[in-house]
Amino acid sequence: MTATADRAEKGRAVRKRVPRSAHAEWLAAVDRPDPVAVLERQGRDRLPELLPVRYGRMSASPVAFLRGGAAVMAADLAARPHTGLTVQLCGDAHLLNFGVFTSPERALLFDLNDFDETFPGPFEWDVKRLAASIAVTARENGHSEARARRAARAAGAEYRHAMRRLAGRGELAVWYERVDADLLVPLVRSARHRGRAESSLARARRRTSLQALGRLTETVDGRPRIVQDPPLLERAGPPDMGALRKIFSDYRSTLSEERRLLLGRYRFMDAARKVVGVGSVGTRCFVVLLAGRDADDPLFLQIKEAGRSVLEEHLPSGPYDHPGHRVVAGQRLLQAANDIFLGWMTGPQGRPYYWRQLRDTKGTADVAGMSPDELLGYARLCGTALARAHARSGDRIAIAAYLGGADTFERAVADFALRYADQNALDHGTLCAAVAAGVVRAAPGV
C-alpha cells in the first residue's frame, strides 16, 4: 500500500469511531456551563470599562451573540466526540469572519480574515461553526427552515468537494491555491443584487490607509490626529503613547530585513485605543498612525492584545507559547496571502500583542441583507475557502477519505446547524435576561 493509500485508509478508519452521521447530534448536557458565566470568566483579564460594550453588542441579536460567543461554542464542541483529524483551525469560522482583502501583489482575494482563536484541532469544529452561523443568519433574515438547512448543507458540501479536489493535487499546488474575490459576483443571480456585489468589491478596493486618513483623522496644528469617538476610539494618553512608541520600535526589529527597511521610512504620528469586533471587545487594542513620504502617505497599523485561544482548554497543547506568535503563525498557515506587516511581540507588563495593517483593502459581506439565494451562494464560497485553508495544514487526503463521495457529512452538519441555532437562541435569551436582571451591564447602541 502506498503512503497516499495509507493516509486515505487512516481517514476512512475514523468513521468507525466517529461516523459521519454522528455530526448531526446536539443535545445540551445537564452540566453544561451557563453561557453568561463562560463569558464573564473570559472577560476577567479584559478592560472592565469596555465589557458593557461587549455585552451590549452581543445582546443585540442571536447572530451577534454567536459572533461573540466563540468560547461558549468551543466548550459545546469539545463535549462531543471528534474525529482527531487535526488542522490549523480558524477557531471562529462564522460567516462574518470571511471577507476580501488584497494580497501583497494587490490581487483581491476571498478568505478567512480573523485568527484570534486559531489553534490546532479537529477540522469539523470550524465546519460546524460556519454551518451554525449560516443557520442563525438565515433565520434572522426571515428565511424558511428549509432554506436555512439548504444553505448550511451547501457550506458542508462545498467543503467536502473542495477537500476531495485538493486531496488529488500536489503540495505546491495546494499551497498556492487561492479564491479570487471576483467569484462573489457570479453567485448573485439578479442584476440588482449583482450590481450591489460589484459595488461592495469596489468599496473594498477603496478601503486603504489613505481613505482611512480622511475618516479617522483631523488636522491639529498642521499635523494629522486621530479623531476621538469615546469609548470606541480614544486618543492614547502620554503614558500609553510612550509605551506604544517603544512597542513600535521593538516590533519593527522583529520584521524581515526588507520590511524593516520599508517600515523605517514611516514616522510615528499618533495612536489611539480602539474597540474592535464583538467577541474581542475588552481586549487591549490600539491604532497607530504613521506617515511616509509626507502627511498624504499614511499607514495605519493595529496592535492588538493576543490572549489564549478559546480552544486551548479543550485540546492538547499547541506548538506556540506566545499567544501573539500563535495568532500570526495561524494566519500565515490559513490565509492564501498575508499582510506584509504581520508580526508579534511582547509589550508592557509582559502582555502579548500582534500587529497588522488596519486597512489593506478589506471588506466583509453584508450577510444581514442577503436573500436565500445569495446566502446559499455565499455559504458555498465560504465552504470552499475553509477547505482550502485547512488543506494547507492538515492531512487533506485523510480528511477527504473520511468525508467520502456521499453527502452523509453535509447532511449531518446541516442537522447540527439547525439544532445549534436553537441552542444559540436560548443562550442569547439567557444573556438578555442577565442584562435585564442587572447580573451584567450592557451599553446599548455602541
N, C-alpha and C positions, 0 to 999 in steps of 0.2 A: 504494500500500500504506500502511495506517495505521501509526502509531507502535506500537500494540499488535501488529499483524501483523508488523512488523519485529522486535520483541522475540521473538515466537514463532519466527520463522524463524531468528533467531540461535541459539536453543536447539536447534532441530532440526538445524541445520548442525553442531553439536558432535558429533552422532552419527557423522559421517563420520570424525572424528579419534579419538574415544573411543566406540566402540559400547557400547550399554548392556550387552550380554552380556560385554564385557571386564571388567566389575567383578567377575566370578566368579574372576578369576585371582589366585592367590597361590603363589609359589614363592620361597623364600628365596634371595637372590643368594649367590654363592660368597664375595663380600667383605662380606657382611652383618656389621655390627658386633656384637661379643659383647654380649649384653644386660646382663651384670653390669658390663662396662666402661662402658656407657651410663649405668647407674645411679650408678656411682662418680663419673663425670665430673659428673653432675648434682648430686651431693652435696658438691662441693668447697667451695661457699660456704655450706654449712649448718652448724648446730651439731654438731660431731663427736660429742659425747657422746650425741646423740639418734639418730644413724644406725643403731646396733644395734636400736633400737626399730623403725625403718622396715623394716630387713631382716627382723626377726622377724615383723612383721605381713605383709610380702609373701610370706614363705616358708610361711605357714600353709596356703595353698591356691592352686590356679590362679586362682580368682576374685580373691583378694587380690592375686596378682601382677598380674593385668590392671589392677586398680584403681590400683596404684602405678606401673605401667609405661607411663604415657602417653608418656613420651619414647621408649621402645622402639617403640611402635606408630606414633608420629609419623614416625620415620625409615623404618619399613616402608611406610607410606602414601606418603611422599614419593618412594620408589624406583619407584613405579608411575606410568604416565601418568594425568593427571587432567583433568577437564572444563574447568577455568578458570572455571566458573560460581561466582562468589565470593559468599559470605555472611559475616556475622559468625559464626564458628564458636564453639561452646562450647569445643572443643578437647579435651574429656574427657567425652564424652557417653555414659558407660556407665550401666547400669541404676540404680546407686545414687546417681547424680548427678541423678536426678529425685526430686521429692517434693512435699509440700504445705506451704503457708505462707499467711499471711493478707496480704491487700492492705491499704493504709492505710485503706480503707473497711471492713476487718475481714471481707471475704469470703474463704472458704477456697478457694485455687486450687491446681491441679496444674501443675508447670512444672519447668524446669531449675533447679538450685539450687547449682551450683558453677561458678565462672568464672575460676579461677586461670590457666587456659591459653587463655582466649578470644583470638581473633586472626582477621583476615580470611583466608579460604581457601576451597578448593573444597567445595561443600556435601556431597559424598558422603563426605568424611572423617568427619564426625560420624555419618552414617548407618551407615557400616561399623563404627565403634567401638561404636555401640549394638548393631548386629546381632551382632558378635563377643561382646559381653558377655552377650547373651541365650543364645548357643550355649554359652558356657563355663558359665553359671549352670545351664542345663538339664542339662548333663552332670553337674555337681556334685550336682544334685538327684536324679540317677538316672534322668532321662528318656531315652527311646529317641532314637536319631539322627533318626528320622523326626519325633518331637515337637520336637526341638531345631531342625531345619530349618524346621518349620512355624511355630514362634514367631519365628525370625529373619526368615523371609519375611513374616510378618504385620506386623512393625515397618516393613519397607520398603514394603509395600503401603499401610499407613495413611499413611505419609509421602507417598507419591505421590498418594493420593486427596485428602488434606488440601491439598497444594500445588496440585493442579488446581482444587479448590474455591476456594481463596484467590486463584488467578490470575484468577478471574472477579469478584472483589469490588473495591470502591473502596479508596482508600488509607486513609481514616479507619476504614473497617470492618475492614480488616486490622489496623490499629494497635490497635484496641480489642478484638480477638478474645481470648478467654480460655478456659481449660479448667477448668471447675468441678470441684473435688475430689470432689464427690458422685457424679461419673461412675464413680468407683472401685467403688462398691458394686454397681451393676448388672452389672459384669463378673464377679461371683462367683456361681456357679450354686447351690451347696449352701447350705442355711440355716445350717449350722455355720460355714462359711467366710465367709458374708456377715456373720454376727454378728462374726466376728473383724475384718473390714474396717471395720465400723461402730465397733468398739472402737478400732481404730487411728486413725480420724479423730477420735474423741472425745479420745484421748490427745494427738493433735497440737494440738487446740484448747487443751489444758491446758498445753502447753509454752511458758510465758511466763516473764518475768523473775521474777514473784512465785513461781512454782513452783520456779524455779532457786534462789531465795533459801534455801529450806529444804534443798535438796540440796547446794548448793555452799558454803554458809557456816556459820559457828558464831559465837556471841556471845562476845566477849572484852572485858572491862571495859565492858560495856554497849554495845559497837559491833559491827556485823557484820564478820566477817573471812572471807576465802576459805579453805576447808579445804585443807590440803596433802595431796597424794597423789603423792609423788615416784616416778618422774621425770615423770609425766603432768601434774601440776598442782602448781606450786611458787610460793609467795608471793614476789613481787618484793622484792629487797633494796633498801637505801636508795639506791644509785646508780641502779638501774633505776626505782625509784619516783619519784625526782626527774625523771628523763628522761620518764617517762610522764605526769607532771603537765604538763610543758611541751608534750609532743606533744598532749595532750588540749586544752590551751588553743589551740595553733596549729590543730588540726583544727577546733575549734568555729568559728574565724574564717573557715573555708572554706565553711561551710554557708550556705544561703539565709537571709534575714533572719528569717523566721518560725520556721525550725527552729533557728536560732542562739538565738532568744529562748526556745524550748522547752527546749533543752539547757541554757541558762543557769540554769534553775530546779532543776537537779540538782547535787548536791555530790559531789566525788570522795571515795570512801571507802576503796577498796583495789584492789590489782591483783595478778595472778599470771601466771606463764608457763604456757602450756597447750600440750600436744601434741595435734594435730588430724589426723584422717583417716589415710590410708595414704601416698599419694604426697606429701603436704605435710609429713610428719614431718621435722623438722630445720630447717624454716624458723622464723624468729622470730615467735612468736605470743603475744599477751597477752590476758587477760581483765580488763576494768576494771569495778568495781562502783561504781555511782552511787546516790545516794539523793535522792528528790524531796521530796514533802510531808513525809515522815517516813521512818523506817527500814523501814516496811512498804510503801513505794512505791519499789521498786528498779528499776534499769535496768542490764542487763548489756550492755556493748559489747565487741566483739572487735576488736583491732588486729592485723593480720596482714601480715607482710612479703610484698611482691609482687616476684617475680623475673621473668626472661624467660620468655615462653611457650615450651613445648617445640616449638611450631610455627615459631618465629621463624627458626631457622637453615635452614628448608626453603622459606620463602616470601619474597616481596618485603617490603620494609619496611612497617610499619603506620603509621597516622596519629598515634600517640602515642609520645612519647619517654619519658614517665614510666610505669613498669610499673603503679603504683597507678592512674593515670589510665586505662590500658588496661583493667584489670580492671573498674573502676567503669563506664566508658563501654560496655564489652561487656555487662555485666549490664543496664544500662539499655536497651540495644538489644534484648537477647534476652528478658528477662523481661516478662511482661504487666503486672506491677506491682512497684514497687521499694520496698525498705526506706527509710523516711524519713531514717534516719541514715547512709545510704551516703555515703562520702566518701573522699578520698585526700589524701596529703601526704607530705613528706619528713621523716624522723626523724633521730636522731643518726647520725653517721658517713655522712650522706648516703644512708641506706638508705630505699628507697621502701616505703610502707605504704598499706593501705586499711582503712577502718572499716566496721563494720556491727553490727547487733544480734546478740548471741549466740543469743538465743531469742526468736523472734516467731511463736509457734505454728507451729513447723516439725516435719515428720515425714517419715520415709523408710520405704518398704515393706520388709517382711521377705521379700526375694526368696528367701532360702535355704529358707524353708518353703513355697514355692508349689508347688501341683500343676501338672501340664501345662496344664490349662485356665486356671488362674489366671495362670500365666506368659504364656500366649497373650494373654489379655485385657490384661494389664499391658503387654506388648510393643506391642500396638496403641495403647494410650493414650500411651505414650512416643513412638511414631512420629508420632502426631497433634500432640503438644506440640512436638516438634522441628521439624516443618514450620511450625507457627505462629511459632516463634521465628525461623527462617530467613527466612520471608516478609517480616518487618519490615525486614530489612537488604539482602537480595539481590533480584535480578530474578526474582520469582516466576513471571512469565509465561514467561521464557526457560527456567527450570528445569522448569516444568510441561510445556512443549512438548518439552523433552529427554526427560523421563520418559515422556510419551505415554500412550495409553489401554490398551496391552497390559501384561502382567505381566512383561515381559522384565527390567526393572531389579531388582525384588524377588527374582526367581528367582536372578539373578546374585549379589546381595548375600547371599542365604542360602547359596549355594555358598561364597562367600568366607568367611562367618562360620564355617562348619564347618572349612574349611581353616585359617583363622587360629586357631581353637580348638586345633587340633593343634599349631600353632607355639607358642602360648601355653603349652601343657602342657610342651613341650620347654624353653622358656625358664624356666618355673618349676622344672623339674628342674635346669637349669643353676645357678640361684641356690641351690637346696638343696645341690647338690654343692659350690658355692663356700663355703657356710657350713660344711659338714662338713669341708672341707679347710682351714678357717681362713683362706681368702682374704678373706672378710668376716666380721664378727662379728654375730650375731643375738641379740637379747634375747628369750627365749621368753615368751609369755603376757602381753604388755603392750600 
